[in-house]
């Protein structure tokens, strides 16, 4: 069952992630995909470690798990996402991210032995239909869509690894080390694309694109993962994935409002179906949590 605080953390993380899709698409007008990812990761890592240092002594850290987390996401997941967004629309990228919940539930059933309930199946069915309708059922899917989808699969694997952290894990320190790993992994790729002239060094990029890149790194990346790492140790992977379905809704809204992407009937239907599935699921989970709390508070009769 999901309680209020983890639920609020998951919804806020989804808002930040969804908005970051449009911010990233905008920043790609000034940077190459790998260069942009490196700038955003450096910004997010710097802020996270600043907070860690200011807070004081760090609790013990599961380094191996943190390194694996950084590999799956942001490194591989965001590399696929950015390379894909450079070749497809922000709206398509946002809607494709809705399939992350399907991947998470399937991986959780295989590796974590989590039970797939009828409630989760119904929510996933709505989300899946929404994604397929919003992207034209992958009709003529190009390389951009496939790269985004590969990034979504890597993000789902991240959730399975993150779910193995115990409640005693410190989300802030784990997230800081996760981002450090991703930054270290991406820097050689940046050097390679610059050396091969696949991308150019950002020496004459306008300030507005720098602001978008840094904003994406701090809010869209670091803050989102910090909230998610807090929540995922307190709820099962499958229920968490249903709430994360809100990412496409927030992403589509920001793509339409900020970037001027077209708002088709299929995309509107997709957003409504996703929002409906999450709302029903969350309301039911909270009701179950309240009933369980009342049952525990009621003294048993002798």
C-alpha positions as CSV (number, residue, x, y, z in Angstrom):
1,X,0.0,0.0,0.0
2,X,1.1,3.6,-0.7
3,X,0.9,6.2,2.0
4,X,0.6,9.9,1.6
5,X,4.3,11.0,1.8
6,X,5.7,8.4,-0.7
7,X,2.7,9.2,-2.9
8,X,3.4,12.9,-2.9
9,X,7.1,12.2,-3.6
10,X,6.3,10.0,-6.6
11,X,3.8,12.6,-8.0
12,X,6.3,15.4,-7.6
13,X,9.1,13.4,-9.2
14,X,6.8,12.6,-12.1
15,X,6.1,16.3,-12.5
16,X,9.8,17.2,-12.6
17,X,10.6,14.3,-15.0
18,X,7.7,15.1,-17.3
19,X,8.6,18.8,-17.5
20,X,12.3,17.9,-18.0
21,X,11.3,16.3,-21.3
22,X,10.3,19.6,-22.8
23,X,13.2,21.5,-21.2
24,X,15.6,19.0,-22.6
25,X,14.1,19.2,-26.1
26,X,14.5,23.0,-25.9
27,X,18.1,22.7,-24.8
28,X,18.9,20.4,-27.7
29,X,18.5,23.5,-29.9
30,X,21.8,24.6,-28.5
31,X,23.7,21.5,-27.5
32,X,24.4,18.0,-29.0
33,X,22.7,15.2,-27.0
34,X,25.8,13.8,-25.3
35,X,27.1,17.3,-24.5
36,X,23.8,18.3,-23.0
37,X,23.6,15.1,-20.9
38,X,27.1,15.8,-19.5
39,X,26.3,19.4,-18.6
40,X,23.0,18.4,-16.9
41,X,24.7,15.6,-15.0
42,X,27.5,17.8,-13.8
43,X,25.0,20.5,-12.6
44,X,22.9,17.9,-10.8
45,X,25.9,16.2,-9.2
46,X,27.4,19.5,-8.0
47,X,24.2,20.4,-6.3
48,X,23.7,17.0,-4.7
49,X,27.2,16.9,-3.2
50,X,26.9,20.5,-2.0
51,X,23.8,19.5,0.0
52,X,25.5,16.3,1.2
53,X,28.6,18.3,2.5
54,X,26.5,21.0,4.1
55,X,24.3,18.4,5.9
56,X,27.2,16.7,7.6
57,X,28.5,13.2,8.1
58,X,27.1,10.6,5.6
59,X,25.7,7.2,6.7
60,X,27.2,4.0,5.2
61,X,26.6,3.7,1.5
62,X,26.0,0.6,-0.7
63,X,28.6,1.6,-3.3
64,X,28.0,-1.3,-5.7
65,X,24.3,-0.7,-5.9
66,X,24.8,3.1,-6.3
67,X,27.2,2.4,-9.2
68,X,24.7,0.1,-10.9
69,X,22.0,2.6,-10.4
70,X,24.1,5.3,-12.0
71,X,24.8,3.0,-15.0
72,X,21.1,2.2,-15.7
73,X,19.9,5.7,-15.0
74,X,20.8,8.5,-15.7
75,X,23.7,7.2,-17.9
76,X,22.1,4.6,-20.2
77,X,18.5,5.7,-19.8
78,X,19.2,9.4,-20.4
79,X,21.6,8.7,-23.2
80,X,18.9,6.8,-25.1
81,X,16.3,9.5,-24.2
82,X,18.5,12.4,-25.4
83,X,19.6,10.7,-28.6
84,X,16.0,9.8,-29.2
85,X,14.6,13.3,-28.5
86,X,17.1,14.7,-31.0
87,X,15.2,12.6,-33.6
88,X,11.6,12.7,-32.5
89,X,9.1,15.1,-30.9
90,X,8.9,15.9,-27.2
91,X,5.3,14.8,-27.2
92,X,6.1,11.4,-28.6
93,X,9.0,11.1,-26.2
94,X,6.8,11.9,-23.3
95,X,4.1,9.5,-24.3
96,X,6.6,6.6,-24.9
97,X,7.8,7.0,-21.4
98,X,4.4,5.7,-20.3
99,X,5.6,2.2,-21.2
100,X,8.1,2.3,-18.4
101,X,5.4,1.1,-15.9
102,X,4.7,-1.9,-18.1
103,X,8.4,-2.8,-18.2
104,X,8.7,-2.3,-14.4
105,X,5.8,-4.5,-13.5
106,X,7.1,-7.3,-15.8
107,X,10.6,-7.1,-14.4
108,X,9.4,-6.9,-10.8
109,X,7.3,-10.0,-11.4
110,X,10.4,-11.9,-12.7
111,X,13.2,-10.6,-10.5
112,X,11.4,-9.5,-7.3
113,X,8.6,-12.0,-7.3
114,X,6.0,-9.2,-6.9
115,X,2.4,-10.3,-7.5
116,X,0.6,-8.6,-10.4
117,X,-2.8,-7.8,-9.0
118,X,-6.0,-7.1,-11.0
119,X,-5.8,-3.5,-9.9
120,X,-2.3,-3.1,-11.4
121,X,-3.3,-4.9,-14.6
122,X,-6.2,-2.6,-15.1
123,X,-4.1,0.5,-14.6
124,X,-1.4,-0.8,-16.9
125,X,-4.0,-1.6,-19.6
126,X,-5.3,2.0,-19.6
127,X,-1.7,3.3,-19.7
128,X,-0.7,1.0,-22.5
129,X,-3.7,1.9,-24.6
130,X,-3.0,5.6,-24.0
131,X,0.6,5.3,-25.1
132,X,-0.2,3.3,-28.2
133,X,-3.0,5.7,-29.2
134,X,-0.9,8.8,-28.5
135,X,2.0,7.7,-30.6
136,X,-0.1,6.3,-33.5
137,X,0.4,2.7,-32.4
138,X,4.1,3.0,-33.4
139,X,3.1,3.4,-37.1
140,X,6.3,4.1,-38.9
141,X,8.3,4.4,-35.7
142,X,11.7,5.8,-36.4
143,X,15.1,5.6,-34.8
144,X,14.3,8.4,-32.4
145,X,11.3,6.5,-30.9
146,X,13.3,3.3,-30.6
147,X,16.1,5.1,-28.8
148,X,13.6,6.6,-26.4
149,X,12.1,3.2,-25.8
150,X,15.6,1.7,-25.1
151,X,16.1,4.4,-22.5
152,X,12.7,3.6,-21.0
153,X,13.7,0.0,-20.6
154,X,16.9,0.9,-18.9
155,X,15.0,3.2,-16.5
156,X,12.7,0.2,-15.6
157,X,15.8,-1.9,-14.8
158,X,16.9,1.0,-12.6
159,X,13.7,0.7,-10.5
160,X,14.3,-3.0,-9.9
161,X,17.8,-2.3,-8.6
162,X,16.7,0.6,-6.5
163,X,13.9,-1.4,-4.9
164,X,16.6,-3.6,-3.3
165,X,17.8,-0.7,-1.1
166,X,16.7,-1.0,2.5
167,X,14.8,1.7,4.5
168,X,18.1,2.5,6.2
169,X,19.7,3.7,2.9
170,X,20.1,7.5,2.8
171,X,18.4,8.7,-0.4
172,X,20.5,11.9,-0.7
173,X,23.9,10.1,-0.5
174,X,22.8,7.3,-2.8
175,X,21.5,9.8,-5.4
176,X,24.8,11.8,-5.2
177,X,26.9,8.7,-5.8
178,X,24.5,7.5,-8.5
179,X,25.0,10.8,-10.3
180,X,28.7,10.8,-9.8
181,X,28.9,7.4,-11.5
182,X,26.8,8.6,-14.4
183,X,28.9,11.7,-14.8
184,X,32.2,9.6,-14.8
185,X,30.7,7.3,-17.4
186,X,29.5,10.1,-19.7
187,X,32.7,12.2,-19.8
188,X,34.6,9.8,-22.1
189,X,31.7,9.8,-24.4
190,X,31.8,13.6,-24.5
191,X,35.5,13.6,-25.3
192,X,34.9,11.0,-28.1
193,X,32.1,13.0,-29.8
194,X,34.1,16.2,-29.6
195,X,37.3,14.6,-31.0
196,X,35.3,13.0,-33.8
197,X,33.5,16.2,-34.5
198,X,30.1,14.5,-34.1
199,X,29.2,17.3,-31.7
200,X,31.0,20.6,-31.1
201,X,32.2,22.1,-27.8
202,X,29.6,24.5,-26.4
203,X,31.8,27.7,-26.7
204,X,29.2,29.9,-28.3
205,X,25.9,28.6,-27.0
206,X,23.3,31.2,-25.9
207,X,22.7,31.7,-22.2
208,X,19.1,30.5,-22.5
209,X,20.2,27.1,-23.6
210,X,22.7,26.9,-20.7
211,X,20.0,27.8,-18.3
212,X,17.7,25.1,-19.7
213,X,20.5,22.5,-19.5
214,X,21.3,23.4,-15.9
215,X,17.6,23.5,-14.9
216,X,17.1,20.0,-16.4
217,X,20.1,18.7,-14.5
218,X,19.1,20.1,-11.1
219,X,15.3,19.9,-11.1
220,X,14.5,17.4,-13.9
221,X,17.3,15.0,-12.9
222,X,18.7,15.4,-9.4
223,X,15.5,16.5,-7.5
224,X,13.4,13.9,-9.3
225,X,15.8,11.0,-8.5
226,X,16.1,12.2,-4.9
227,X,12.4,12.0,-4.4
228,X,12.1,8.7,-6.2
229,X,14.9,7.1,-4.3
230,X,13.2,8.1,-1.1
231,X,9.8,6.7,-2.2
232,X,10.9,3.4,-3.9
233,X,12.3,2.0,-0.6
234,X,8.9,2.4,1.0
235,X,6.6,1.0,-1.7
236,X,6.7,-2.0,-4.0
237,X,8.0,-1.4,-7.5
238,X,4.7,-2.3,-9.3
239,X,2.5,0.2,-7.4
240,X,5.2,2.9,-7.8
241,X,5.3,2.4,-11.5
242,X,1.6,3.2,-11.8
243,X,2.1,6.6,-10.2
244,X,5.1,7.3,-12.5
245,X,2.7,6.9,-15.4
246,X,1.9,10.6,-14.8
247,X,5.3,11.5,-16.4
248,X,3.7,11.4,-20.0
249,X,0.8,13.6,-18.9
250,X,3.1,16.3,-17.4
251,X,5.5,15.9,-20.3
252,X,2.7,16.3,-22.9
253,X,1.3,19.3,-21.2
254,X,4.7,21.1,-21.1
255,X,5.5,20.1,-24.7
256,X,2.2,21.7,-25.8
257,X,2.4,24.8,-23.6
258,X,6.1,25.6,-23.9
259,X,7.2,24.1,-27.2
260,X,4.0,24.4,-29.2
261,X,3.7,20.7,-30.0
262,X,0.4,19.8,-31.6
263,X,-2.4,18.6,-29.3
264,X,-4.1,15.8,-31.3
265,X,-7.3,14.0,-30.2
266,X,-5.2,10.8,-29.7
267,X,-2.8,12.6,-27.4
268,X,-5.7,14.1,-25.4
269,X,-7.3,10.7,-25.0
270,X,-4.0,9.2,-24.0
271,X,-3.4,11.8,-21.3
272,X,-7.0,11.3,-20.0
273,X,-6.6,7.6,-19.8
274,X,-3.3,7.8,-18.0
275,X,-4.6,10.3,-15.5
276,X,-7.7,8.3,-14.9
277,X,-5.7,5.1,-14.3
278,X,-3.4,6.8,-11.8
279,X,-6.2,8.6,-10.0
280,X,-8.3,5.5,-9.5
281,X,-5.2,3.4,-8.4
282,X,-3.9,6.0,-6.0
283,X,-7.3,6.6,-4.4
284,X,-7.8,2.9,-3.9
285,X,-4.3,2.5,-2.4
286,X,-4.8,5.4,0.0
287,X,-8.2,4.0,1.1
288,X,-6.6,0.6,1.8
289,X,-3.9,2.3,3.8
290,X,-6.5,4.2,5.9
291,X,-8.5,1.1,6.5
292,X,-5.4,-0.8,7.6
293,X,-4.4,2.0,10.0
294,X,-7.9,1.9,11.5
295,X,-7.8,-1.8,11.9
296,X,-4.4,-1.7,13.6
297,X,-5.6,1.1,15.9
298,X,-8.8,-0.8,17.0
299,X,-8.1,-2.8,20.1
300,X,-8.8,-6.5,19.8
301,X,-11.5,-8.0,22.0
302,X,-10.4,-10.6,24.5
